Amino acid sequence: MIPLAWRNVVHKKFRTAVAVAGVSFAVLMIFLQLGFYGSVENTAHRVFDRLAFDLVIVSPHYRYIGQPDKFPRERVYQVKALPEVERVIPIYTESTKWKNVDTGAKRNIMVLGFNPLEYPFRESEIRENLSTLQKPDLLLIDNLSLPILGSTEAGRHTEIENRRVTIGGHFNWGIGFSADGIIIISDQNYLRLFPDNSLEEVSLGLITLKPGASREAVQQNLKNILSPQARVLTRQEVGDMDFDFWLNTTNTGPMFGAGVIIAFMVGMVVLYQILSTEILGNLKEYATLKAMGYENVFFTKVVLQHGTLIAILGFIPAYGLSFLLYHVTRVATNLPIYMTPLRTISVLVLSIVMCTLSAYLTAGKVKMADPGELF
C-alpha cells in the first residue's frame, strides 16, 4: 500500500507548513484558554488551602472569599459548645483599596484579619510574625502580590482606607483573580482600618473537630442548629462555591469557553482551506485512481489520514510553546497555570477531532474527480 496521505503531506512542503502553522496557532489558543480556565479553579481554592479547618461557617449569602457577607459571632459560640468541636476561629475579610505610594494609584486588595492568639493557618510561615501583627497598624503582605501595588519592602508605609499602615513582613500565597494582592492583619488592626465594622460580625468561622469525630455527622447537626443564619460547608464545598462564582457569575467562564470554540473553528477553517486547495489541484490524479477502481471510501480515508497527520504535526510545536507561555504567564501574574497530563491528552484529542472533522468536510470534493474527464 502506498502511503498517499503521508506523500501528500511531504510533497508540497510549503503548503503543509502553512497548514501546520494554522493548526498550531489554533491548538496554542486552546491550550491558553484551558490553562486560564484551570487557573480559575486553582485560585478558587488558594486561600482556603492555607487555612486550617475541617468545616467552615459562612453566611447564607456567601458568594466567594472576596464577598463572604457576615454572620453573627453568636453562631461561633454555639458551635464551640458541641463536644465534637475542638476549636472555632473567627476570620474577618474585606475587599478594599491599597495605595501605591510611588504612583498614587489605588488597587484592589483583600484583607484577612484574625486574633493572633488563635493561629488559623496550616503552614508555619506566618507564626514567625505573630508579634508583628499585634502592633498597631502593622500588616503582612503577600510576596506574590502583583507589582502594580508598588514596593512592598518591610518597613515601607502606605495607606489603606485613608489610614497610614506599615508593612511588617511577608508570606507567600498568591491570590489569583480576586484581587491584586492580599494582606493579613490582627483583628484589632482590622477594627482600626474599618471602624464601622464589628468583631461581632464574622466572615468565616473555621471549625476544627476533635480526633475521631465524624465530619459528615457534625456538619449535618450544625446545619440544623445554625440554619437559616449561617451555613456549614466542607473545604471542597466552599472552594467549589468560589470556583462556581468565577465560572458562572462573572464573564470568566463564558470568555474562556468562547475562546476554545473560536480557536477550534479557526483551526477547522484553516485546514479546510488548505485541504480543499490541494484536492482541487489534484483532481486529475484522484480521477485516475478512480478509473483504476478505487472507490470514494478509499479517498475519504486518505483525506482523514492527511488531516490526522496535520493535527499531530501542528500539536507538537503548540505543546512546546504552551509550556513556555504558561511559565511566562505564571511569572508575570502569579496565576497557578500549569500543564497537566489530562489537559495534554484532551487537547491532543480535540486537535485530532478538529482536523478530522475538517478533513471529512473536505473529502466530499473528491467526488468531483470524474474519470470521464481524462479522455
C-alpha positions as CSV (number, residue, x, y, z in Angstrom):
1,M,0.0,0.0,0.0
2,I,1.3,3.4,-0.9
3,P,1.0,5.9,2.0
4,L,-0.8,8.5,0.0
5,A,-1.7,10.7,3.0
6,W,2.0,10.9,4.0
7,R,3.1,11.6,0.4
8,N,0.6,14.4,0.2
9,V,2.0,15.9,3.4
10,V,5.6,15.8,2.3
11,H,5.0,16.6,-1.4
12,K,4.3,20.3,-1.1
13,K,6.2,21.3,2.0
14,F,5.2,25.0,1.9
15,R,1.5,24.2,1.8
16,T,2.0,21.7,4.6
17,A,3.9,24.2,6.7
18,V,1.1,26.7,6.3
19,A,-1.5,24.1,7.4
20,V,0.7,23.0,10.4
21,A,1.2,26.7,11.4
22,G,-2.6,27.4,11.2
23,V,-3.4,24.3,13.3
24,S,-0.6,25.0,15.7
25,F,-1.9,28.5,16.3
26,A,-5.4,27.2,17.0
27,V,-4.1,24.5,19.3
28,L,-2.0,27.0,21.1
29,M,-5.1,29.2,21.7
30,I,-6.9,26.2,23.0
31,F,-4.1,25.4,25.4
32,L,-4.0,29.0,26.7
33,Q,-7.8,29.2,27.2
34,L,-7.9,25.9,29.0
35,G,-4.8,26.9,31.1
36,F,-6.6,30.1,32.3
37,Y,-9.7,28.1,32.9
38,G,-7.7,25.7,35.1
39,S,-6.1,28.6,36.9
40,V,-9.5,29.8,38.0
41,E,-10.2,26.5,39.8
42,N,-6.7,26.6,41.4
43,T,-7.0,30.2,42.6
44,A,-10.5,29.5,44.0
45,H,-9.0,27.1,46.5
46,R,-5.8,29.0,47.2
47,V,-6.8,30.9,50.4
48,F,-8.7,28.0,51.8
49,D,-5.8,25.7,51.2
50,R,-3.8,27.9,53.6
51,L,-6.4,27.8,56.4
52,A,-6.7,25.0,58.9
53,F,-10.2,23.7,59.3
54,D,-12.4,20.7,58.9
55,L,-15.6,22.6,58.4
56,V,-16.3,26.3,57.8
57,I,-19.2,28.5,58.9
58,V,-20.3,31.1,56.2
59,S,-23.2,33.5,55.8
60,P,-26.2,32.1,53.9
61,H,-25.5,34.9,51.4
62,Y,-21.8,33.8,50.9
63,R,-20.7,34.2,47.2
64,Y,-16.9,33.9,47.3
65,I,-14.0,34.7,49.5
66,G,-13.9,38.4,48.3
67,Q,-17.7,38.8,49.1
68,P,-18.4,36.5,52.0
69,D,-21.0,38.6,53.7
70,K,-21.3,38.3,57.5
71,F,-23.0,36.2,60.2
72,P,-23.4,36.8,64.0
73,R,-20.5,35.8,66.2
74,E,-23.0,34.1,68.4
75,R,-23.0,31.2,65.9
76,V,-19.3,30.7,66.7
77,Y,-20.1,30.2,70.4
78,Q,-22.9,27.8,69.5
79,V,-20.6,25.6,67.5
80,K,-17.9,25.7,70.2
81,A,-20.4,24.2,72.7
82,L,-20.5,20.9,70.7
83,P,-18.5,18.1,72.3
84,E,-17.1,17.1,68.9
85,V,-15.6,20.5,68.2
86,E,-12.1,21.3,69.3
87,R,-12.0,25.0,68.3
88,V,-13.7,27.6,66.1
89,I,-11.6,30.6,64.9
90,P,-13.5,33.7,63.5
91,I,-12.0,35.3,60.4
92,Y,-12.7,38.8,59.1
93,T,-12.3,39.6,55.4
94,E,-12.8,42.8,53.4
95,S,-12.0,44.0,49.9
96,T,-10.5,47.5,49.9
97,K,-8.0,49.7,48.2
98,W,-4.2,49.8,48.6
99,K,-2.4,53.0,47.7
100,N,0.7,52.6,45.6
101,V,2.9,55.3,47.3
102,D,5.1,55.5,44.2
103,T,2.3,56.4,41.7
104,G,-0.6,57.3,44.0
105,A,-2.8,54.7,42.2
106,K,-5.2,52.7,44.3
107,R,-5.6,49.0,43.6
108,N,-7.9,46.2,44.9
109,I,-6.6,44.1,47.7
110,M,-8.1,41.5,50.1
111,V,-7.8,41.9,53.8
112,L,-7.8,38.9,56.1
113,G,-8.0,39.6,59.9
114,F,-7.8,37.2,62.9
115,N,-6.9,37.1,66.5
116,P,-3.1,36.5,66.7
117,L,-3.7,34.3,69.8
118,E,-5.7,31.9,67.7
119,Y,-3.5,30.6,64.8
120,P,-5.7,29.7,61.9
121,F,-3.2,28.6,59.3
122,R,-1.9,25.3,58.1
123,E,1.6,26.5,57.5
124,S,4.0,28.0,60.0
125,E,5.5,30.9,58.0
126,I,3.1,33.4,59.4
127,R,3.6,32.2,63.0
128,E,7.0,33.8,63.0
129,N,5.4,37.2,62.5
130,L,2.6,37.0,65.1
131,S,4.4,39.5,67.4
132,T,4.5,41.9,64.4
133,L,0.7,41.6,63.8
134,Q,-0.1,42.6,67.4
135,K,1.5,46.0,66.9
136,P,-0.9,48.9,65.8
137,D,-1.1,49.5,62.1
138,L,1.3,46.8,61.1
139,L,0.5,44.2,58.5
140,L,1.9,41.3,56.5
141,I,1.6,41.3,52.7
142,D,1.8,38.5,50.2
143,N,5.1,38.4,48.3
144,L,3.2,37.2,45.3
145,S,1.1,40.3,45.1
146,L,1.1,41.9,41.7
147,P,3.9,44.5,41.1
148,I,1.2,47.1,40.3
149,L,0.9,47.6,44.1
150,G,4.3,49.1,44.2
151,S,7.2,48.4,46.5
152,T,6.3,46.1,49.4
153,E,9.5,46.1,51.3
154,A,9.3,45.6,55.1
155,G,9.1,48.9,56.9
156,R,7.5,50.8,54.0
157,H,4.5,52.9,54.7
158,T,1.3,53.2,52.6
159,E,-2.4,53.9,53.0
160,I,-5.5,51.7,53.3
161,E,-8.9,53.3,53.9
162,N,-7.1,56.7,54.3
163,R,-5.1,55.2,57.3
164,R,-1.3,55.1,57.4
165,V,-0.1,51.5,57.8
166,T,3.3,49.8,57.8
167,I,4.5,46.6,56.1
168,G,5.9,44.4,58.9
169,G,6.6,41.2,56.9
170,H,5.7,38.9,54.1
171,F,4.2,35.5,53.3
172,N,3.9,33.5,50.0
173,W,0.4,32.7,48.9
174,G,-0.8,34.2,45.6
175,I,-4.4,35.4,45.3
176,G,-5.3,35.0,41.6
177,F,-8.4,36.7,40.2
178,S,-9.9,38.0,43.4
179,A,-7.6,41.0,43.9
180,D,-4.1,42.3,43.1
181,G,-2.9,41.2,46.5
182,I,-3.8,40.0,50.0
183,I,-2.7,41.3,53.4
184,I,-3.1,39.7,56.8
185,I,-3.7,41.8,59.9
186,S,-4.8,41.3,63.5
187,D,-8.5,41.7,64.5
188,Q,-7.7,44.9,66.3
189,N,-6.0,46.4,63.3
190,Y,-9.0,45.2,61.3
191,L,-11.1,47.5,63.5
192,R,-8.7,50.3,63.1
193,L,-9.0,50.1,59.3
194,F,-12.7,49.5,59.3
195,P,-14.1,51.3,62.3
196,D,-17.7,50.9,61.1
197,N,-17.3,47.1,61.3
198,S,-17.6,45.0,64.4
199,L,-15.9,41.8,65.6
200,E,-19.4,40.5,66.4
201,E,-20.0,40.2,62.6
202,V,-17.8,37.3,61.3
203,S,-16.9,36.5,57.7
204,L,-15.7,32.9,58.2
205,G,-15.7,30.5,61.2
206,L,-13.0,27.8,60.9
207,I,-14.1,24.7,62.7
208,T,-11.5,22.1,63.8
209,L,-13.0,18.8,65.0
210,K,-11.7,16.5,67.7
211,P,-9.9,13.3,66.6
212,G,-12.4,10.6,65.8
213,A,-15.4,13.0,65.2
214,S,-17.4,12.3,62.1
215,R,-17.3,15.4,59.8
216,E,-20.5,14.4,58.0
217,A,-22.4,13.9,61.2
218,V,-21.2,17.2,62.7
219,Q,-21.9,19.0,59.5
220,Q,-25.5,17.8,59.4
221,N,-26.0,18.6,63.1
222,L,-24.7,22.1,62.6
223,K,-26.9,22.7,59.6
224,N,-29.9,22.0,61.8
225,I,-28.6,24.3,64.6
226,L,-27.4,27.2,62.6
227,S,-29.9,27.5,59.8
228,P,-31.0,29.9,58.5
229,Q,-28.5,32.4,59.9
230,A,-25.4,30.5,58.7
231,R,-24.3,27.6,56.6
232,V,-21.7,24.9,57.3
233,L,-19.5,23.7,54.4
234,T,-16.6,21.4,53.9
235,R,-13.3,22.5,52.4
236,Q,-14.3,21.2,49.0
237,E,-17.7,22.7,49.0
238,V,-16.6,26.2,49.9
239,G,-13.8,26.0,47.3
240,D,-16.3,24.9,44.7
241,M,-18.6,27.8,45.5
242,D,-15.7,30.2,44.8
243,F,-15.0,28.4,41.5
244,D,-18.6,28.4,40.5
245,F,-18.8,32.2,41.2
246,W,-15.9,32.9,38.9
247,L,-17.0,30.4,36.3
248,N,-20.8,31.2,36.1
249,T,-21.5,34.5,37.8
250,T,-18.7,36.5,36.2
251,N,-17.7,36.6,32.5
252,T,-14.6,34.4,33.2
253,G,-16.2,31.1,32.3
254,P,-18.0,32.2,29.1
255,M,-14.9,34.1,28.0
256,F,-12.6,31.1,28.2
257,G,-15.2,28.8,26.8
258,A,-15.8,31.1,23.8
259,G,-12.0,31.2,23.3
260,V,-11.8,27.5,22.9
261,I,-14.7,27.4,20.5
262,I,-13.3,30.2,18.4
263,A,-9.8,28.6,18.3
264,F,-11.4,25.2,17.3
265,M,-13.3,26.9,14.4
266,V,-10.2,28.8,13.3
267,G,-8.3,25.5,13.1
268,M,-11.1,23.8,11.1
269,V,-11.3,26.7,8.6
270,V,-7.6,26.9,8.0
271,L,-7.2,23.2,7.4
272,Y,-10.4,23.1,5.3
273,Q,-8.9,25.8,3.0
274,I,-5.6,24.0,2.7
275,L,-7.1,20.6,2.0
276,S,-9.6,22.0,-0.4
277,T,-7.0,23.7,-2.4
278,E,-4.9,20.5,-2.5
279,I,-7.7,18.3,-3.6
280,L,-8.8,20.7,-6.3
281,G,-5.2,20.8,-7.5
282,N,-5.0,17.0,-7.7
283,L,-8.4,16.2,-9.2
284,K,-6.8,14.5,-12.3
285,E,-4.8,12.2,-10.0
286,Y,-7.8,11.3,-8.0
287,A,-9.8,10.7,-11.2
288,T,-7.0,8.4,-12.4
289,L,-7.2,6.4,-9.2
290,K,-11.0,6.2,-9.6
291,A,-10.5,4.9,-13.2
292,M,-8.2,2.2,-11.7
293,G,-11.1,1.0,-9.5
294,Y,-10.6,2.9,-6.2
295,E,-13.9,3.9,-4.6
296,N,-14.8,7.1,-2.7
297,V,-14.4,5.4,0.7
298,F,-10.7,4.9,-0.1
299,F,-10.2,8.6,-0.8
300,T,-12.1,9.6,2.3
301,K,-9.7,7.5,4.4
302,V,-6.8,9.2,2.7
303,V,-8.1,12.7,3.4
304,L,-8.9,11.8,7.0
305,Q,-5.4,10.4,7.5
306,H,-4.0,13.6,6.0
307,G,-6.0,15.6,8.5
308,T,-4.8,13.5,11.4
309,L,-1.2,13.9,10.3
310,I,-1.6,17.6,10.2
311,A,-3.2,17.6,13.6
312,I,-0.2,15.7,15.2
313,L,2.3,17.9,13.4
314,G,0.5,21.0,14.5
315,F,0.1,19.8,18.1
316,I,3.9,19.3,18.7
317,P,5.1,22.9,18.4
318,A,1.9,24.2,20.1
319,Y,2.5,21.9,23.0
320,G,6.1,23.1,23.4
321,L,5.2,26.8,23.0
322,S,2.4,26.4,25.6
323,F,4.9,25.3,28.2
324,L,6.9,28.5,27.6
325,L,3.8,30.7,27.7
326,Y,2.5,29.0,30.8
327,H,5.8,29.8,32.5
328,V,5.9,33.4,31.4
329,T,2.3,33.9,32.5
330,R,3.0,32.3,35.9
331,V,6.0,34.5,36.5
332,A,4.2,37.7,35.3
333,T,0.9,37.3,37.0
334,N,1.4,34.6,39.7
335,L,-1.5,32.7,38.3
336,P,-1.2,28.9,39.0
337,I,-1.3,27.9,35.3
338,Y,0.4,24.5,34.7
339,M,0.4,21.9,32.1
340,T,-1.3,18.7,33.2
341,P,-1.4,15.2,31.6
342,L,-5.2,15.4,31.4
343,R,-5.1,18.7,29.6
344,T,-2.3,17.5,27.2
345,I,-4.3,14.4,26.2
346,S,-7.6,16.4,26.0
347,V,-6.1,19.0,23.7
348,L,-4.5,16.3,21.5
349,V,-7.8,14.5,21.1
350,L,-9.5,17.8,20.5
351,S,-6.9,18.7,17.8
352,I,-7.4,15.4,16.0
353,V,-11.2,15.8,16.2
354,M,-10.8,19.3,14.8
355,C,-8.7,18.2,11.9
356,T,-10.6,15.1,11.1
357,L,-13.9,17.0,11.0
358,S,-12.3,19.5,8.6
359,A,-10.9,16.7,6.5
360,Y,-14.3,14.9,6.4
361,L,-16.0,18.0,5.1
362,T,-13.2,18.4,2.5
363,A,-13.4,14.8,1.4
364,G,-16.7,15.5,-0.4
365,K,-14.7,17.4,-3.0
366,V,-13.0,14.1,-4.1
367,K,-16.3,13.1,-5.6
368,M,-15.8,15.8,-8.1
369,A,-13.0,13.8,-9.7
370,D,-14.6,12.3,-12.8
371,P,-12.6,9.6,-14.7
372,G,-14.5,10.6,-17.8
373,E,-12.8,13.9,-18.0
374,L,-9.5,12.2,-18.5
375,F,-10.4,11.2,-22.1
